[in-house]
Amino acid sequence: MNFTLHIWRQKDRHTPGRIETYPATDVSPDMSFLEMLDVLNERLTHEGKDPVAFEHDCREGICGSCALMVNGMPHGPTRGSTVCQIHMRSFTDGQDIWIEPWRAGAFPVIRDLVTDRSAFDRIVQAGGYISVNTGGAPDGNTILIPKPRQELAMDAATCIGCGACVAACPNTSAMLFVSAKVGHLVNLPQGHSERRERVRSMIAQHDAEGFGHCTNYYECEAACPKEIGVRFIAQLNREYAKACLDVNTRDMVGTGGAG
Protein backbone atom coordinates (compact mmCIF):
# COMPACT_ATOMS: atom_id res chain seq x y z
CA MET A 1 0.00 0.00 0.00
CA ASN A 2 1.14 3.55 -0.73
CA PHE A 3 0.15 6.71 1.12
CA THR A 4 0.90 10.41 1.16
CA LEU A 5 1.47 11.61 4.72
CA HIS A 6 0.85 15.23 5.69
CA ILE A 7 2.44 15.60 9.13
CA TRP A 8 2.55 18.56 11.50
CA ARG A 9 6.14 19.55 12.28
CA GLN A 10 6.97 22.02 15.05
CA LYS A 11 10.34 22.49 16.74
CA ASP A 12 8.92 23.62 20.09
CA ARG A 13 5.94 25.41 21.58
CA HIS A 14 7.44 28.83 20.81
CA THR A 15 8.16 28.15 17.12
CA PRO A 16 5.42 28.27 14.46
CA GLY A 17 4.59 24.86 13.03
CA ARG A 18 3.85 23.71 9.51
CA ILE A 19 2.59 20.72 7.56
CA GLU A 20 5.24 18.68 5.75
CA THR A 21 4.48 15.97 3.18
CA TYR A 22 6.16 12.57 3.01
CA PRO A 23 5.53 9.54 0.80
CA ALA A 24 4.99 6.17 2.47
CA THR A 25 5.49 3.32 0.01
CA ASP A 26 5.26 -0.46 0.23
CA VAL A 27 3.35 -0.28 3.50
CA SER A 28 2.03 -3.61 4.73
CA PRO A 29 -1.72 -3.53 5.45
CA ASP A 30 -0.96 -5.45 8.65
CA MET A 31 1.27 -2.70 10.03
CA SER A 32 -0.07 -0.69 12.91
CA PHE A 33 -0.24 3.07 12.40
CA LEU A 34 2.68 3.65 14.76
CA GLU A 35 4.77 0.98 13.03
CA MET A 36 4.22 2.87 9.81
CA LEU A 37 5.54 6.02 11.52
CA ASP A 38 8.51 4.02 12.83
CA VAL A 39 9.41 3.02 9.26
CA LEU A 40 9.09 6.63 8.13
CA ASN A 41 11.40 7.78 10.95
CA GLU A 42 14.01 5.16 10.04
CA ARG A 43 14.04 6.49 6.51
CA LEU A 44 14.26 10.11 7.66
CA THR A 45 17.16 9.22 9.97
CA HIS A 46 19.05 7.51 7.16
CA GLU A 47 18.51 10.61 5.02
CA GLY A 48 20.00 12.79 7.76
CA LYS A 49 16.67 14.45 8.60
CA ASP A 50 14.95 14.88 11.94
CA PRO A 51 12.51 12.05 12.71
CA VAL A 52 8.92 12.87 13.54
CA ALA A 53 8.40 13.12 17.31
CA PHE A 54 5.35 11.26 18.58
CA GLU A 55 4.42 9.64 21.88
CA HIS A 56 3.93 5.94 22.50
CA ASP A 57 4.41 3.42 25.27
CA CYS A 58 2.27 0.29 25.63
CA ARG A 59 1.01 0.13 22.01
CA GLU A 60 -1.89 -1.91 23.36
CA GLY A 61 -4.53 0.78 23.90
CA ILE A 62 -3.82 0.97 27.64
CA CYS A 63 -1.63 4.00 28.35
CA GLY A 64 -3.30 6.63 26.15
CA SER A 65 -0.03 8.28 25.16
CA CYS A 66 -0.47 7.77 21.38
CA ALA A 67 -2.62 10.88 21.09
CA LEU A 68 -2.92 11.96 17.45
CA MET A 69 -5.44 13.55 15.14
CA VAL A 70 -5.67 11.37 12.04
CA ASN A 71 -7.62 12.92 9.16
CA GLY A 72 -9.29 15.27 11.62
CA MET A 73 -10.41 12.49 13.99
CA PRO A 74 -8.92 11.83 17.43
CA HIS A 75 -7.21 8.43 17.31
CA GLY A 76 -8.24 7.92 13.69
CA PRO A 77 -11.16 6.37 11.84
CA THR A 78 -11.79 3.28 14.00
CA ARG A 79 -14.23 3.89 16.84
CA GLY A 80 -13.30 2.59 20.27
CA SER A 81 -9.60 2.34 19.42
CA THR A 82 -6.42 4.26 20.10
CA VAL A 83 -3.99 5.14 17.30
CA CYS A 84 -1.67 2.27 18.22
CA GLN A 85 -4.52 -0.22 17.68
CA ILE A 86 -5.30 0.98 14.15
CA HIS A 87 -3.83 -0.98 11.23
CA MET A 88 -3.08 0.44 7.81
CA ARG A 89 -5.76 -1.77 6.26
CA SER A 90 -8.20 0.73 7.79
CA PHE A 91 -7.14 3.16 5.05
CA THR A 92 -7.45 3.09 1.27
CA ASP A 93 -4.44 2.46 -0.92
CA GLY A 94 -3.19 5.78 -2.30
CA GLN A 95 -4.99 7.81 0.36
CA ASP A 96 -3.74 11.12 1.75
CA ILE A 97 -3.40 10.94 5.55
CA TRP A 98 -3.22 14.07 7.67
CA ILE A 99 -1.52 13.63 11.06
CA GLU A 100 -1.65 16.39 13.67
CA PRO A 101 -1.31 16.80 17.45
CA TRP A 102 -4.21 17.55 19.78
CA ARG A 103 -5.48 21.08 19.22
CA ALA A 104 -6.18 22.69 22.60
CA GLY A 105 -4.79 25.67 24.45
CA ALA A 106 -4.42 23.54 27.58
CA PHE A 107 -2.32 21.01 25.61
CA PRO A 108 0.59 23.07 24.22
CA VAL A 109 2.77 21.39 21.59
CA ILE A 110 6.15 20.23 22.89
CA ARG A 111 7.49 19.04 19.55
CA ASP A 112 5.83 17.85 16.34
CA LEU A 113 3.00 15.52 17.43
CA VAL A 114 3.80 15.55 21.16
CA THR A 115 1.67 17.73 23.43
CA ASP A 116 1.97 18.60 27.11
CA ARG A 117 -1.01 16.99 28.83
CA SER A 118 0.17 17.60 32.39
CA ALA A 119 -3.02 19.64 32.92
CA PHE A 120 -4.79 16.29 33.40
CA ASP A 121 -2.29 15.37 36.12
CA ARG A 122 -3.00 18.61 37.96
CA ILE A 123 -6.75 17.99 37.79
CA VAL A 124 -6.27 14.56 39.36
CA GLN A 125 -3.95 16.05 41.97
CA ALA A 126 -6.69 18.54 42.85
CA GLY A 127 -8.96 15.77 44.11
CA GLY A 128 -9.03 12.61 42.02
CA TYR A 129 -8.02 10.35 44.88
CA ILE A 130 -9.14 9.04 48.28
CA SER A 131 -7.03 10.48 51.11
CA VAL A 132 -8.72 8.66 54.01
CA ASN A 133 -7.39 5.30 55.21
CA THR A 134 -9.62 2.70 53.59
CA GLY A 135 -7.59 -0.27 54.79
CA GLY A 136 -6.11 -3.10 52.77
CA ALA A 137 -7.73 -5.39 50.24
CA PRO A 138 -9.35 -7.66 52.88
CA ASP A 139 -10.99 -4.61 54.48
CA GLY A 140 -12.27 -3.44 51.11
CA ASN A 141 -13.74 -6.84 50.39
CA THR A 142 -15.89 -6.65 53.53
CA ILE A 143 -17.87 -3.73 52.05
CA LEU A 144 -20.79 -5.05 50.05
CA ILE A 145 -21.29 -3.12 46.81
CA PRO A 146 -24.20 -3.89 44.46
CA LYS A 147 -22.95 -5.21 41.13
CA PRO A 148 -24.66 -2.48 39.02
CA ARG A 149 -22.92 0.16 41.17
CA GLN A 150 -19.57 -1.62 40.89
CA GLU A 151 -19.90 -1.93 37.11
CA LEU A 152 -20.78 1.76 36.80
CA ALA A 153 -17.65 2.71 38.75
CA MET A 154 -15.52 0.42 36.60
CA ASP A 155 -16.99 1.89 33.41
CA ALA A 156 -15.77 5.31 34.55
CA ALA A 157 -12.40 3.95 35.68
CA THR A 158 -11.58 2.74 32.15
CA CYS A 159 -10.58 6.32 31.25
CA ILE A 160 -6.92 6.33 30.14
CA GLY A 161 -6.50 10.11 30.17
CA CYS A 162 -5.53 10.35 26.50
CA GLY A 163 -7.27 13.69 25.89
CA ALA A 164 -9.33 12.61 22.88
CA CYS A 165 -12.41 14.14 24.51
CA VAL A 166 -10.67 17.52 24.61
CA ALA A 167 -9.42 17.24 21.04
CA ALA A 168 -12.88 16.35 19.73
CA CYS A 169 -14.82 19.01 21.64
CA PRO A 170 -15.40 22.32 19.80
CA ASN A 171 -14.98 24.02 23.19
CA THR A 172 -11.91 21.94 24.16
CA SER A 173 -13.75 20.89 27.30
CA ALA A 174 -12.31 18.15 29.52
CA MET A 175 -15.58 17.46 31.29
CA LEU A 176 -15.73 13.82 30.16
CA PHE A 177 -12.29 13.24 31.68
CA VAL A 178 -13.24 14.99 34.93
CA SER A 179 -16.57 13.19 35.13
CA ALA A 180 -14.88 9.82 34.65
CA LYS A 181 -12.39 10.53 37.42
CA VAL A 182 -15.15 11.75 39.73
CA GLY A 183 -17.51 8.97 38.66
CA HIS A 184 -15.28 6.03 39.49
CA LEU A 185 -14.86 7.32 43.06
CA VAL A 186 -18.30 8.69 43.82
CA ASN A 187 -19.97 5.44 42.80
CA LEU A 188 -18.06 3.50 45.45
CA PRO A 189 -18.63 3.90 49.22
CA GLN A 190 -14.91 4.53 49.82
CA GLY A 191 -15.16 7.78 47.87
CA HIS A 192 -18.21 9.25 49.59
CA SER A 193 -16.58 11.08 52.49
CA GLU A 194 -14.77 13.55 50.20
CA ARG A 195 -17.22 13.66 47.32
CA ARG A 196 -18.30 17.30 47.75
CA GLU A 197 -14.82 18.74 48.17
CA ARG A 198 -13.48 16.54 45.38
CA VAL A 199 -15.89 17.70 42.69
CA ARG A 200 -15.46 21.37 43.59
CA SER A 201 -11.67 21.16 43.55
CA MET A 202 -11.43 19.23 40.29
CA ILE A 203 -13.80 21.50 38.39
CA ALA A 204 -11.99 24.57 39.72
CA GLN A 205 -8.69 23.14 38.46
CA HIS A 206 -10.31 22.23 35.13
CA ASP A 207 -11.32 25.85 34.63
CA ALA A 208 -7.96 27.18 35.84
CA GLU A 209 -6.15 25.08 33.22
CA GLY A 210 -8.06 26.83 30.42
CA PHE A 211 -10.37 24.04 29.28
CA GLY A 212 -13.72 25.12 27.86
CA HIS A 213 -17.24 24.44 29.10
CA CYS A 214 -19.42 21.51 28.08
CA THR A 215 -22.30 22.44 25.78
CA ASN A 216 -23.51 18.90 25.00
CA TYR A 217 -22.03 18.32 21.55
CA TYR A 218 -21.39 14.67 22.52
CA GLU A 219 -18.26 14.64 20.37
CA CYS A 220 -16.29 13.53 23.44
CA GLU A 221 -18.32 10.34 23.74
CA ALA A 222 -17.90 9.57 20.04
CA ALA A 223 -14.11 10.08 20.18
CA CYS A 224 -13.38 8.31 23.47
CA PRO A 225 -11.36 5.14 22.76
CA LYS A 226 -12.89 3.51 25.85
CA GLU A 227 -16.39 4.64 24.83
CA ILE A 228 -17.13 6.37 28.14
CA GLY A 229 -20.60 7.85 28.00
CA VAL A 230 -21.79 11.40 28.66
CA ARG A 231 -24.02 10.01 31.42
CA PHE A 232 -21.02 10.60 33.68
CA ILE A 233 -21.08 14.30 32.78
CA ALA A 234 -24.73 14.38 33.88
CA GLN A 235 -23.71 12.74 37.15
CA LEU A 236 -20.85 15.24 37.53
CA ASN A 237 -23.28 18.14 37.09
CA ARG A 238 -25.54 16.71 39.80
CA GLU A 239 -22.62 16.20 42.17
CA TYR A 240 -21.35 19.73 41.54
CA ALA A 241 -24.79 21.27 42.10
CA LYS A 242 -25.13 19.43 45.41
CA ALA A 243 -21.60 20.42 46.46
CA CYS A 244 -22.27 24.11 45.74
CA LEU A 245 -25.61 23.92 47.54
CA ASP A 246 -23.90 22.48 50.61
CA VAL A 247 -21.40 25.35 50.67
CA ASN A 248 -24.10 27.98 50.26
CA THR A 249 -26.20 26.40 53.00
CA ARG A 250 -23.27 26.34 55.44
CA ASP A 251 -22.48 29.97 54.63
CA MET A 252 -26.07 30.98 55.34
CA VAL A 253 -26.12 29.09 58.61
CA GLY A 254 -22.78 30.57 59.66
CA THR A 255 -24.01 34.13 59.09
CA GLY A 256 -27.41 33.59 60.62
CA GLY A 257 -29.14 33.64 57.26
CA ALA A 258 -30.90 30.32 57.76
CA GLY A 259 -31.84 27.84 60.47
Order of alpha helices (4+ residues) and beta strands (2+ residues): beta-beta-alpha-beta-beta-beta-beta-beta-alpha-alpha-alpha-alpha-alpha-alpha-alpha-alpha
